[in-house]
Amino acid sequence: MVTAREKEVKKVKKDFLICLILILGVAGLLSGCGKNTGEQVMVKRHNEESQESRTEENGAAREENEKANRDKNAVRVTPTSEITELETGLSMVRYEGEYGFDTFLEQGGAASDTDVAAYITSLLAQKIHMEGTPFGCSTLSVENQGGGYLFGRNFDWNACNGLIVSARSESSYASVSTVNMDFIRAGGIDFSQLPDSVRAVVSLYAPLDGMNEKGLVVSVNMIQDSASINQDTIKPDITTTTAVRLLLDKAANVEEALKLLQQYDFHSSMGMMVHLALADAGGRSVAVEYVDNEMIVAETPIVTNFYLADGEKQGNGTAQSHTRYEILMQTLEERGKMTETEVRDALDSVSKDNFGEFESTEWSIVMNQETKELIYYHREKYETAYVVSVE
């Protein structure tokens, strides 16, 4: 049997050993171990400082590269809640807050421009009409020499009033889109006389192209065809322009955009046959077409105004759209990667003044999917550029 005295002796020995271990440990830290730890801290700090230095250098190099690749005449502009005219025929505005689009989708969307206008009318208590005529377009998706990807877009039509719309709400991705204001009418009143906030909300339902904060780009391109798109199932409905709004608001990339489109019945706005050019920040670019009301996806970096997907309609469209396609494809094959100014020049090479027609290229956009910036050129005046950030 162990006595109380023996227990006490064992406890003293145990405490002594613990103290000895602690003393040896501290001695070790104060000698070699302490020196190594100090070196490790210094190395860590050095590595962190080196990493910060490299990050700053990379950032500075990227900034210098962007400056070198960007049009020297580019002017950065910031939209506000008031519609601001940049030049005759081109204005900009910013809308912050909800604009009823989620409710629009929840109540089934709309199967026609008339139904879209009716919803907006109920939303704003102001009679709205939407109408339009065929237009031409060219788009180009290409890798950027400075990193990331670029997307170029021409909108070809008669002289019109273009509006750049910057939008941000809590329920959607921030985006910048472009609207042909001539497609919108107000019953019994000049649309331009309505409050800026009202015009901004209406415009959010009528985009023809744009980019969101994730770098997803959407563009509407017409196809000359007597057929139109009118899918008719139990799915909710979207029109051409509300499809653009849907994708800018809800899709982060091409894959998500395609899944979203498959959840709705598509109805072409204004009775026109169209296809959608989609591209994301990862470099995927496609054309979404509807043949006999069936959605078909074609992987392509170039979209103009003829069918691209395999099938009996492949190639149907205007002769000029084939010419524009060939010019852009040749440019892409020759360059591989391009700068912002080279994309601008490519858009210039297929703008309407090259074909001697009464129409004009009303706006050209170079969209940088890395920096989330859109560079606008108006009516083929490529010496003047306006830079708008998605924010």
N, C-alpha and C positions, 0 to 999 in steps of 0.2 A: 504493500500500500504506500502511495506517494504522500509524504508529509507536506505540511504547509511550507516548511522551510525549503524543501527541494523544489516546490513549485515556484517559490520566489526566486531561487537561484536560476532556474530555467528561464524565467521571465527577464531577469537582468541580462543573461547571456543573449537572449533573442533581441532585446532592445539594443545591446552593444553591437551585434552584427548588423542590424538595420542602420545604426548610426555610421558604422564603418563603411557600409555600401554607399550611403549618401555622401560621406566625405570624399570617398574615392571618385564618385561620380562628379561631384563639384570640381575636384582637382582636375579631372579629365577635361571638363568644360573650360576651366581656366587655362589649360595648356593646349594640347593639340586639337581637341574637339572644338573648343571655343574658337580657335583660329580658323578651322575649317568652316564653321558656321558663319563667321564673319565674311569669309571669302565667298561662301554661297550667297549671302545676302548681297554682297557687292556685285557678284556675277549676275544675280537676278535683276538688280537695279540697272546694271549695265545693259543686260538684254532688253529690259523694258524700255530703257532710254533709246537703245538702238532701234527697237521696233517702232517706237514713236517717231524717231527720226526718219526711218524708212517710210512710214505711213505719210508723214508730212511731205517727204520728197516725192512719193508716188502721187499724192494729192496735187502738189505743185506741178509735177510733170503732166498730170492729166489736165489740169487747168490750162497750162501753156499749150498743150496739144489741142484742147478744145478751141482756144483762142486762134490758133493757127489754122484750124479746120473750119472755123465759122466765118461767115460773111463779115467783113470788116465794117460794113454799114448796118449791121444788126442793132436794133434798138430794143432794149428790154422794156416791156410794158406790163402794168399790173392792173387787171380789171377791178372795178369797184361796183358798188350796188347801183350806181348811175350809169346809164348807157353812154359810152364815150366814143366819139367818132375818131378813128385813126386817120382816115381819108375818105373822100367821097365813095360811098358804096361798101365801106368796111368799118364796122364798129365792134365794141366789146362790152361785156357786162359780167358781173359776178353775182351768183345767187347762193346764199347760205341758208340752210334750213330745209325742212321737209317740203316736198312739192306734190305729195299725194300719189306717187307712183306705185308704192306698195299697195295702197288701197285700189288703185286701178287694176293691178294684177289680181288681187284677191277677189274682185267682183267679176272676174272673167276676162279682163282685157278688152280688146275691141277688134272686130273683124273688118273694119274699114276706116278710112280717114274721117268719114262722117261721124262714125261712132266715137273716134278719138276726140274729135271736135266737140261732140255732145258732152263727153265726160269733162273736158276742160271748161266748157260753158257752165256746167253744174258746179264745178269747183270754184270758179271765179265770178260767177254771176255776170258773165260777159259773153255775148254771142260770138263764137269763133267758127271760122271755116278754114279748111285746108284743101289746097288744089295745086296742081302743077303739070308740067309737060316734060317729055323726055330730055335727058341730059347725058353727056359723055364724061368719062373719067379714065384716068390711068393711075396705077399704083405700083410701087416697087419696094420690096423688102430685101435688105442687104446687110451684111456684117460691116460694122463700123471700124475703120482703121484705128480709132482711138479707144476701142473696147465697146462691147455690147452690140446692139443692132439699131439700124435706122430704117424708117419707113417713109417713103415719099408718096404724095397724093396730089393729083390735079383734079379740080372740079371744073368741067367745061360746060358752059351754058351761055345764055344771053346775059347782057349786063343786068346785074341784080344787086340787091342789098344783102350783103353777108354779115352775119353776127357771130362773133366768137363768144362762147358761153362757158365761163368757169363755174363749176358747181361743187358744192360740198354739203353733205348731210350726214347725220349720225348713222343712218341705216344703209348707206351706200358708199362705194369707193368715190373718192374725189376724181373729177374728170375735167377735161376741156374738150368741147365739141364745136362744130360749125353748122350754122343753119342758114338756109336760103330764105330770108324773110319774105320774099315775094310769093312763097308758097302758102303764106298765112294771111287770112283776111278776118276783119272784125265786122260783124253785121251792123250796118248803118253808121259806121264811124271809121275814120282813118286809123288804121292799126298803130301808126306811128304816134298818134295822139294819146294812146293809153299810157298809164303809169309805167315807169321802167320795170317795177317789180312784176307787174302783170305780163308784160312782154317777155320778161326773162322766164317766167314759169311756163308760158305757152311754148317758148323756144325749146325748153327742155324735152318736150314731147315730139320735136321735129328735127333731130340731128341727122346729118348726112355723113358725118365722119367724126372721129375723135380718138382720144387716148385717155386711159385712166391711170391712177397712181401706181398700179402694178405693171404698167408698161404694155397693157393690152391695147391694140389698135383695131378699130372697126371702120370700114369704109363701104359706102353703097356705090355700086357701079351698075349702070343700066345695061341691058341687052336688048337689041332691036329684035323683037319677036312679037307676033300677034297674041301669043299665049300669055297668061298671067298666072299668079300663084294664089290658090285658094284652097288650102287644106281644110278638110271638114271632118273632124272626129269629135270626141268628147273632151278634148283638151281645151284649155283656155286659149284665147286668141291674141295675136300680136300682128301689127302692121310693120312695114319696112322701117319706119322711123322709130316706132316704139321698140322694135327689136334691137336697134342700135342703142337706145337708152337702156334696155334690159341688160345688154352685154357690158356696157360701160359701167353700169351700177353694180353688177353682181359677179362678173367673171374676172378671174385673175390671170387666166391664160387661155390658149386656144382649146385645150381639152375641156375645161369648164364651160367655155362658150358653146361648144358643140353639144354638150350634155344639156345645157339650158335650152338651146333651140329645139332640141328633140322633145322637150316637155310642152311645147306650144304648137298650135296651128298657125302657120305663117300665111299672111295675106298681103300681097304686094300693094304698096301705097300707089295711089293715082293710077291704078290699072296697068302699071308698067312692069315688064319683066326685069328683074334685077338679080344680081348675085352679090354676096358680101365678101369682101377681102378682109381676112382676119390675120393678125400677126401678134406674137407675144415677145416678151423680153428675153426668152430663151432661144429665139431664132426660128420658131416654127411659124410658117405662113401658109395659109390655105385659101381656097375660094369655096364658098358654100353656095351651091346651086340647087334649083328645084326643077326637076324634069317630070312632067306628068304628076305634079304635086308630091313627088318623092324627093327628100333631101339627099343630095350627093355631095361628097367632099373631095376636092382635088388639091393635092399638095402642089403648091406653085409659089414662086417668088414674085411673079408678075401677073397683074389682072388688068384687063382693059374692058372691052365691051362685046365679047363673044364667049360662047360656051367653051369651057375648058375640060369639063369632066368627060370621061369615056362614055360613048353612047351615040345614038343616031343624030343628036343635035350638036355634037362636038364641032366647033368651028363656025357655027351659025352666028352671024353678027355682021357689023359693018366692015367694009374693006379697009377703011381708015384705021379701025381699031386693031386689025391685024398688023398694019404697018407700024403703029405705035408699039405694039407688043414686040415685034421683031427688033425695033430700034432699042428698046429697053433691054431685051434679052441679050443682044449683042454687046451692049454697054456692060452688062453684068458679067458676061463671059470674059470680056477683056480686062475688067478691073478686079473682079473677085471681091475685094474689100473696097469700101469707098468712104470718103469724108462727107461731112454735111454739105459742103459747097459742091462736091461732085454729084451728090444726089440732086441738089438744086439744079445743076447744069443738065442732068439727065431729064428732069421734069421740063426744063426749058426746051430741050430737044424734041419733046413730043407735045408741046403746048400748041394751042390753036393757031397762033400766028405763022406756024410752019406750013399750014395747009390752005391758007387763003380763003377761009370761010368767014361768014358773018358773025359766028360765035366767038367767044373769047374764053381763055382759061381764067375764070373769075378768081379762083384762089389756088395757090400751090402751098403745100405744107411739107416741111421736113420734120419728122417726129423722131426725137432721140429717145429711144426706149430705155437707155441707161440713166440719163440725167432727168428724164420725165419732162422734157421741154418740147414745145412745138414752135417751129419757126415759120411764120406766115409771109407769103409774097402775094401781092394783090394785082390782078389784071396784067400779069406778065411783066410787071416792073421789077425785075429781079435784082435791081440795084438797091432796093429798099426792103429791109426785113424787120419783122416784129417778132420778138421772142416772148412767149407766154409759158409760164411754168404751171404744172399741175400741182396744186397745193390746197 
